[in-house]
Amino acid sequence: MARFAVGNRVRIDIPDETDPDFEAFHGEEGTIIEIISDDADAMTGTERDGHIYRVEFGETTADFRQHDLRPPIEE
């Protein structure tokens, strides 16, 4: 089951500083614009891995798995 839905604001949390997306996206907030299903969950055995979340950051979009997403920080 997907934890997030299209239209949700999310914060990117990439704990691995060597991840190629860390510099560009860690700590950034954006909006989910699409959820794409795939079969990665069959390979990992973890249901949440079966979704790719396309997140928009103004002019840029990027794809993330659920484990990289958190609710935005409320101010």
C-alpha positions as CSV (number, residue, x, y, z in Angstrom):
1,M,0.0,0.0,0.0
2,A,1.3,3.5,-0.9
3,R,1.9,5.8,2.0
4,F,1.9,8.9,-0.1
5,A,-0.5,10.1,-2.8
6,V,-0.4,12.4,-5.8
7,G,-0.5,16.0,-4.6
8,N,1.2,15.3,-1.3
9,R,4.1,17.6,-0.2
10,V,7.1,15.6,0.8
11,R,10.7,16.1,2.0
12,I,13.5,14.1,0.6
13,D,15.6,12.3,3.2
14,I,18.6,10.4,1.6
15,P,20.8,9.2,4.5
16,D,23.6,7.9,2.3
17,E,25.9,10.9,1.5
18,T,27.5,8.9,-1.3
19,D,24.2,8.5,-3.1
20,P,24.4,10.4,-6.4
21,D,21.1,12.3,-5.6
22,F,22.2,13.3,-2.1
23,E,23.7,16.7,-3.0
24,A,20.9,17.7,-5.3
25,F,17.8,16.6,-3.3
26,H,18.5,15.7,0.4
27,G,16.4,18.1,2.5
28,E,14.5,19.5,-0.4
29,E,10.7,19.6,-0.4
30,G,8.5,19.0,-3.4
31,T,5.1,17.7,-4.6
32,I,4.3,14.2,-5.8
33,I,3.0,14.5,-9.3
34,E,2.9,10.8,-10.3
35,I,3.1,7.3,-8.7
36,I,4.5,4.6,-11.0
37,S,4.1,0.9,-10.1
38,D,6.9,-1.6,-10.9
39,D,7.9,-5.0,-9.8
40,A,10.8,-4.2,-7.5
41,D,8.8,-5.4,-4.5
42,A,8.9,-8.9,-6.0
43,M,12.6,-8.7,-6.1
44,T,13.1,-7.2,-2.6
45,G,10.2,-8.8,-0.8
46,T,9.1,-5.4,0.5
47,E,5.7,-4.2,-0.6
48,R,6.7,-0.5,-0.4
49,D,9.4,-1.0,-3.1
50,G,6.7,-1.5,-5.7
51,H,6.2,2.2,-6.2
52,I,8.3,5.0,-7.7
53,Y,7.2,8.5,-6.7
54,R,7.8,11.3,-9.2
55,V,8.4,14.5,-7.3
56,E,8.3,18.0,-8.7
57,F,10.7,20.7,-7.4
58,G,9.6,23.8,-9.4
59,E,11.2,23.2,-12.8
60,T,12.8,19.9,-11.9
61,T,11.4,16.4,-11.4
62,A,13.0,13.3,-9.9
63,D,12.0,9.8,-9.0
64,F,12.3,8.3,-5.5
65,R,11.3,5.2,-3.6
66,Q,9.2,5.5,-0.4
67,H,12.2,5.0,1.9
68,D,13.6,8.4,0.7
69,L,10.4,10.3,1.4
70,R,9.2,12.0,4.6
71,P,6.4,14.4,5.4
72,P,7.4,18.0,5.1
73,I,8.7,19.9,8.1
74,E,5.9,22.1,9.4
75,E,6.7,25.7,10.3
